[in-house]
Amino acid sequence: MHSMDNLKKLPLFAKHSPEATNAFWAYDKAALAEGAIPKKYKELMAIAVALTTQCVYCIELHRQSALKAGATEQELVETVHVASALRAGGAITHGTHLMQIDGAS
């Protein structure tokens, strides 16, 4: 179902909705540009978010960009663990909604 070839269809978005599509790509480029946060760290953050949202396209594209920006395999693995911990932490903290304050079940 997931094929990187699907990304070749992205120009269709610009064809059918150029203003919104161009605005999106401009914003994406600006958000990921070198700034107060170095490009490598922004790409690692993007990977963590992509792992959380489970976007296989974003995972791969940002993996490539992170490596190009100087990320190491160790940094990629640590990014996976950060994303995993936060995703699990969300389940744990939302699990508190199941508990009653007096401890009664």
RODO-2510 file (C-alpha; in nm, 4 decimals, decimal comma):
residues 105
     n   res          X          Y          Z
     1     m     0,0000     0,0000     0,0000
     2     h     0,2826     0,2379     0,0813
     3     s     0,5071     0,3099    -0,2112
     4     m     0,7458     0,6012    -0,2357
     5     d     0,6313     0,6173    -0,5995
     6     n     0,3068     0,7698    -0,4694
     7     l     0,5025     1,0875    -0,3997
     8     k     0,5355     1,1322    -0,7754
     9     k     0,1672     1,2244    -0,7677
    10     l     0,2271     1,5315    -0,5495
    11     p     0,2412     1,7664    -0,8526
    12     l    -0,1284     1,6918    -0,9016
    13     f    -0,1977     1,8849    -0,5831
    14     a    -0,0234     2,1908    -0,7270
    15     k    -0,2144     2,1467    -1,0504
    16     h    -0,5540     2,1345    -0,8811
    17     s    -0,4886     2,3698    -0,5879
    18     p    -0,1725     2,5698    -0,6555
    19     e    -0,2180     2,8420    -0,3952
    20     a    -0,2680     2,6093    -0,0992
    21     t    -0,0080     2,3613    -0,2212
    22     n     0,2587     2,6257    -0,2783
    23     a     0,1817     2,7816     0,0594
    24     f     0,2219     2,4423     0,2259
    25     w     0,5581     2,3739     0,0627
    26     a     0,6844     2,7246     0,1448
    27     y     0,5838     2,6792     0,5083
    28     d     0,7386     2,3315     0,5230
    29     k     1,0650     2,4658     0,3817
    30     a     1,0702     2,7577     0,6261
    31     a     0,9873     2,5406     0,9276
    32     l     1,2688     2,2950     0,8521
    33     a     1,5309     2,5530     0,7536
    34     e     1,8457     2,6132     0,9540
    35     g     1,7686     2,8549     1,2363
    36     a     1,8044     2,8800     1,6125
    37     i     1,7569     2,5031     1,6019
    38     p     2,0070     2,3382     1,3674
    39     k     1,8718     2,1573     1,0597
    40     k     1,9875     1,8173     1,1886
    41     y     1,7845     1,8544     1,5073
    42     k     1,4790     1,9726     1,3165
    43     e     1,5015     1,6631     1,0971
    44     l     1,5337     1,4395     1,4037
    45     m     1,2266     1,6100     1,5522
    46     a     1,0445     1,5531     1,2239
    47     i     1,1325     1,1837     1,2423
    48     a     1,0006     1,1618     1,5982
    49     v     0,6736     1,3231     1,4939
    50     a     0,6513     1,1025     1,1835
    51     l     0,7050     0,7921     1,3968
    52     t     0,4263     0,9087     1,6256
    53     t     0,1860     0,9855     1,3404
    54     q     0,3113     0,6725     1,1605
    55     c     0,3614     0,8463     0,8264
    56     v     0,5930     0,6115     0,6374
    57     y     0,6614     0,8756     0,3742
    58     c     0,7669     1,1359     0,6302
    59     i     0,9796     0,8832     0,8173
    60     e     1,1758     0,8007     0,5035
    61     l     1,2055     1,1537     0,3649
    62     h     1,3176     1,2984     0,6980
    63     r     1,5548     1,0047     0,7554
    64     q     1,7243     1,0936     0,4285
    65     s     1,7341     1,4629     0,5216
    66     a     1,8632     1,3896     0,8719
    67     l     2,1468     1,1776     0,7357
    68     k     2,2293     1,4500     0,4831
    69     a     2,2362     1,7010     0,7719
    70     g     2,4863     1,4834     0,9584
    71     a     2,2712     1,2638     1,1818
    72     t     2,4231     0,9354     1,2914
    73     e     2,2570     0,5962     1,3266
    74     q     2,2882     0,6325     1,7042
    75     e     2,0960     0,9626     1,6881
    76     l     1,8292     0,7980     1,4713
    77     v     1,7894     0,5146     1,7228
    78     e     1,7703     0,7570     2,0164
    79     t     1,5052     0,9511     1,8232
    80     v     1,3039     0,6296     1,7898
    81     h     1,3261     0,5794     2,1662
    82     v     1,2163     0,9365     2,2401
    83     a     0,9141     0,8993     2,0117
    84     s     0,8314     0,5599     2,1631
    85     a     0,8572     0,6886     2,5188
    86     l     0,6311     0,9857     2,4479
    87     r     0,3757     0,7728     2,2685
    88     a     0,3740     0,5246     2,5572
    89     g     0,3658     0,8105     2,8068
    90     g     0,0494     0,9390     2,6435
    91     a    -0,1175     0,6032     2,6986
    92     i    -0,0023     0,5918     3,0604
    93     t    -0,1159     0,9429     3,1461
    94     h    -0,4465     0,9061     2,9624
    95     g    -0,4912     0,5820     3,1529
    96     t    -0,5361     0,7908     3,4664
    97     h    -0,8846     0,8716     3,3344
    98     l    -0,9738     0,5103     3,4139
    99     m    -0,8878     0,5492     3,7811
   100     q    -1,1074     0,6891     4,0528
   101     i    -0,9444     0,9375     4,2880
   102     d    -1,0331     0,7386     4,6025
   103     g    -0,8752     0,4244     4,4601
   104     a    -1,2069     0,2415     4,4344
   105     s    -1,2486     0,0351     4,1230
***
